[in-house]
Amino acid sequence: MTKIIIIGGGAAGFFAAITIAEVNPKAEVIILEKGKNVLQKVKISGGGRCNVTHACFDPRELVEFYPRGKRELLGPFHKFMTGDTMEWFENRGVPLKIEEDNRIFPESNSSQTIIDCFTSSAEKAGVKLLLNQNVNSVVKKDNQFEIKTSEETFIADKLLIAAGSNPKMWELAKSLDHSIIEPVPSLFTFNIEDNRLKDIPGTSVPNATVKLLGTKLESSGPLLITHWGLSGPAVLKLSAFGARLLAEKNYIYKVEVNWLSKTTEEVLQELKSLKESQPKKQVIVKSPLTDISKRLWEKLVLASDIRFDARWADLSNKQLHYLANQLTKSEFSANGKSVFKDEFVTSGGINLKEIDFKRFESKLHKNLFFAGEVLDIDAVTGGFNFQNAWTGGFISGNAMAEK
């Protein structure tokens, strides 16, 4: 009987284990989980609702959400991607729903539904789950692998390492001759101290464009002002694509915010029209731009050298230009970063050049597989990191199930 060990009781590990056991019922499949609970990242994902995947059904479009792994995932996504994920869960009694922003959640709005699906499917398929198994070493012996945990020693014919972005797992991979791309944070918010953002946390705009000055990197989408600076999808996407560059800068950098995602000239013309149409109205009293809240409007008006009591008729062309620039070219100095909620994602991991992505198998050792965030693959927020886990688990699981 083929003995297959999976290190890591997370998303990719469970998906692979269930796939192996269902394709090859004669294989002995064991999950080794270091903790007392499994699927903890699934549990906290999406605020406890589990953002299962994202409603993007074209592999070429889907890979664009991966700053690292874009090229390598294109082939795998042609084999198993979003639609396959939805079908997989629905076939196991877990209906999913697509929300307005294209994120996909279980209809139950509870991550426990996904956890229960995995644990019951694994048990039904005959997968053995062993908890409190802290793996200390992995050694290749002839054509097998010796895995030593804090509790016992296992011998495996095939081995999958799917323990996420775990430094200890990277050390194990190094001991098996693999090289590691040094990890740095990927999804984070920008720490900014600036009077324009002070005292207005919770303020948001629906479609801003954020640029990382001195680079070609920019991102558009919803933007949120927080107690510590800037967050929201536009910032998180920019942090993911700029992860390595910002780490090199020691997280001291400048960003430019276009609050309206319009050209400066377009906004200037709108402001001139407002001066003509409502000359007697006080500028600061109410935001004339629907995408800008009153609180943010006040901050940007005062930053444009416009008096608190000024009326539209009082504004000079120079002040109108200042205001147009504040609305489309607000420059901020950032110093530091903050983790986005509990969803800590890293850029880094096992060098992708050392992996055969037709099977998610090591090019260095036959029957050694890797899946999930242990690889140097990461994505923006929105269910994409889980899709990488499902795809890697499915493909590596099918490869390991071969007799």
C-alpha positions, 0 to 999 in steps of 0.5 A: 500500500502506498503511504502518503504523508501531508505536512500541514492541516490547512487549505492545500493539505486537506484539498490534496488529501481528499483528492488522493483518497478519492482518486486512489482509495487504496492509498494510505493518506495521513495529515500531520498537523502541528497544532491542536486545530486544523484549518485556522486560516480558513476559520478567520478568512473573510471576517469569519465567513471564508472568502473561498475564491473570486468570480474570475473565470478566465485563467489569463485574467485570474493570473493577473491578481498574483504578483508572484506566481503569475506565469507558473499558475497559468497552466494549472488554472487551465486544469482547475480554477474558480468554476471547478472550486465552486463545483467541488464544494457544491457537490459536497453540499456547500452552496456558494454565492457571488457578492457584488465585489465578485468575492465568493463565500458560502451561503451560510456566511460561516467559515465553519461550513467550509471547515466541516466540509473538509473534515467530514469529506476527509473522514469519509474518504479514509484520511487519517488526521494526526494532531500535535505532530510538530515535524522536526526533520525530513530525510530522503532515504532511498526512494522514501522519506523519513519524517520525524515529529515530536511524537513519532517517526513516519516513513512515506512513499510520497510527501506533500509539504503544504504548511503555509508560509512557515519558516520551519517548513522552509528550513525543511525544504532547505534540508532537501536541497531547495532554495528559499526566496527570502519572505517579506510581508505582502498584504499591508496598509500604509502608515501615514501621519498627515493632517489631511488624514487626521481625525477622519478614520473610517472615511472612504472613497469608492474609486481612488488611484494610488501611485508609488512615486518613483516607480511605475506601480499604481492601483485603483479601487476603494480606498479607506482612511484609518487611524494609522494611514491608508488602507482598502483594496487599492492600497492592499493591491499596491502593497502586494505588487510592491512588496519587495520594493517597499521592503528594500526601501525599509518601508519609507516611501512616498505615495500619490493619491488621486481621490477621484481617478480623474485627470487634473484638467477634468477636475479643474473644469468641474471646479471652475463650473462650480465657481460659476454656478454657485458663486455665493456658496461657502466652499467648505460647507458641503462637498460638491463631488459625490465621491468625496465625503464632507470630512475629507472635502474639508481637509483637502480644501484647507490644504489648498490655502483656501480660507474656512469662510471663503465662497466660490466667487472668492477663489482665484485660478491659483487656488482652483489649481491647488484644489484640483491638485489636492483632489488628483495628486495628493502626495503623502510620506509613508513610514511603516506598515500595518498587517491587514486584519489577521490575514498575514500574507508573505511574498517569499518561499520555495523558489518556483524554478525548482517546481514542476507545475504540471504536478506541483512536484519538486524537480530535485526529488521525485515524489516530493510535492509542495502546494499553497503559500509554502511556495513563492506565490502570493496574491492580492486580497479577495479569495485568490490565495485560497484559489492557489491552495485549491488548485495546488492541492488538486493537481498535487493530489492527483499526481500523488494518487497515481499508482 
